[in-house]
Amino acid sequence: MSSQFVSPLSISKADLEEGSVFAPKFDDNGLITTVVTSFDTGEILMLAYMNEQSLQLTLETGIAHYWSRSRQRLWKKGETSGNLQTIMEMRTDCDQDALWIKVKVAGDGPTCHTERNSCFYRRVNFGSEPATLSIE
Amino acid sequence: MSSQFVSPLSISKADLEEGSVFAPKFDDNGLITTVVTSFDTGEILMLAYMNEQSLQLTLETGIAHYWSRSRQRLWKKGETSGNLQTIMEMRTDCDQDALWIKVKVAGDGPTCHTERNSCFYRRVNFGSEPATLSIE
């Protein structure tokens, strides 16, 4: 599969949940969801997806690589803007089907294509119908 | 579609990214990824998925409802344990294909089925091959 991780099918449920073997579970599209937070502020910056190749590259280089679902290609975040994301910490969850990375963004540039630090710049207001959004 | 939100196909890209209309984009499986953090500590507790029905119920009740991919059914988190999640804040991202909810957990019970507060209890150690996990 990869030199960095194994298939989750090759280990027991107990090992998957409590063990030291990294066995990330990719979904039917070959992707694993990745939450990206700022190492400095803890803020959630974005949600992204990695395939096997991009996770392998991320682990080899320490720089975040994703799979762009919209462009259907490998995506080294910041490859054009220069705002590369250096992984300070990576975590995985109980069943190893999600990743959480804490990153430092080179140049302190915006993460979002709308030029904001975080993609989550809108609040969902609910309680009366329909729900609405506000930028805050 | 729902009384709480509209289809993203019904609004422009500008409105999708900057507007006040809530138009969540569900994926090919009818799901939207949801990051769940603790309102009190900011810690990422879990990653979950909502379908149209569970998002509608979440907005109507203020209590988190998900779609369980493993059990293929609506899942009111805490329905058996009593550790219901009350939504203190909901956010969405630039293209409205992800949600971030900040919750208070009733009874301060564990979020993870392994009895831990967070599902992300393992760190991925990389830099030498293969990557390994440690509980920390």
Contacts between the chains, C-beta under 8 A, distances in Angstrom:
chain1	res1	chain2	res2	distance
A	2	B	130	8.0
A	3	B	129	5.0
A	3	B	130	6.3
A	4	B	126	7.0
A	4	B	129	5.9
A	4	B	130	5.1
A	4	B	131	4.9
A	5	B	130	6.2
A	5	B	131	5.9
A	6	B	130	7.4
A	17	B	114	6.1
A	18	B	114	7.5
A	18	B	135	7.6
A	19	B	133	6.9
A	20	B	132	5.0
A	20	B	133	4.9
A	20	B	134	6.4
A	21	B	132	7.2
A	21	B	133	6.9
A	22	B	124	5.9
A	22	B	130	6.6
A	22	B	131	4.5
A	22	B	132	6.2
A	22	B	133	5.4
A	33	B	33	5.6
A	33	B	47	6.1
A	35	B	35	5.4
A	35	B	44	6.2
A	35	B	47	6.7
A	37	B	44	7.5
A	42	B	42	5.6
A	44	B	35	6.3
A	44	B	37	7.5
A	44	B	100	5.7
A	46	B	93	7.0
A	47	B	33	6.1
A	47	B	35	6.7
A	47	B	93	6.5
A	47	B	98	4.3
A	59	B	124	7.8
A	59	B	126	4.4
A	59	B	131	5.4
A	62	B	126	7.4
A	62	B	127	7.5
A	87	B	126	7.9
A	89	B	123	6.6
A	90	B	123	7.1
A	90	B	124	4.0
A	90	B	126	6.7
A	91	B	120	4.4
A	91	B	121	8.0
A	91	B	122	6.3
A	91	B	123	5.5
A	91	B	124	6.4
A	92	B	120	7.0
A	92	B	122	5.6
A	92	B	124	5.7
A	92	B	133	6.8
A	93	B	46	7.0
A	93	B	47	6.5
A	93	B	112	7.9
A	93	B	119	3.9
A	93	B	120	5.2
A	93	B	122	7.9
A	94	B	112	5.5
A	94	B	113	6.7
A	94	B	114	5.5
A	94	B	116	8.0
A	94	B	119	4.7
A	94	B	121	7.4
A	98	B	47	4.3
A	98	B	119	7.7
A	98	B	120	7.9
A	99	B	124	7.6
A	100	B	44	5.7
A	100	B	120	5.1
A	112	B	93	7.9
A	112	B	94	5.5
A	113	B	94	6.7
A	114	B	17	6.1
A	114	B	18	7.5
A	114	B	94	5.5
A	116	B	94	8.0
A	119	B	93	3.9
A	119	B	94	4.7
A	119	B	98	7.7
A	120	B	91	4.4
A	120	B	92	7.0
A	120	B	93	5.2
A	120	B	98	7.9
A	120	B	100	5.1
A	121	B	91	8.0
A	121	B	94	7.4
A	122	B	91	6.3
A	122	B	92	5.6
A	122	B	93	7.9
A	123	B	89	6.5
A	123	B	90	7.1
A	123	B	91	5.5
A	124	B	22	5.9
A	124	B	59	7.8
A	124	B	90	4.0
A	124	B	91	6.4
A	124	B	92	5.7
A	124	B	99	7.6
A	126	B	4	7.0
A	126	B	59	4.4
A	126	B	62	7.4
A	126	B	87	8.0
A	126	B	90	6.8
A	127	B	62	7.5
A	129	B	3	4.9
A	129	B	4	5.8
A	130	B	2	8.0
A	130	B	3	6.2
A	130	B	4	5.2
A	130	B	5	6.2
A	130	B	6	7.4
A	130	B	22	6.6
A	131	B	4	4.9
A	131	B	5	5.9
A	131	B	22	4.5
A	131	B	59	5.3
A	132	B	20	5.0
A	132	B	21	7.2
A	132	B	22	6.2
A	133	B	19	6.9
A	133	B	20	4.9
A	133	B	21	6.9
A	133	B	22	5.5
A	133	B	92	6.8
A	134	B	20	6.4
A	135	B	18	7.6
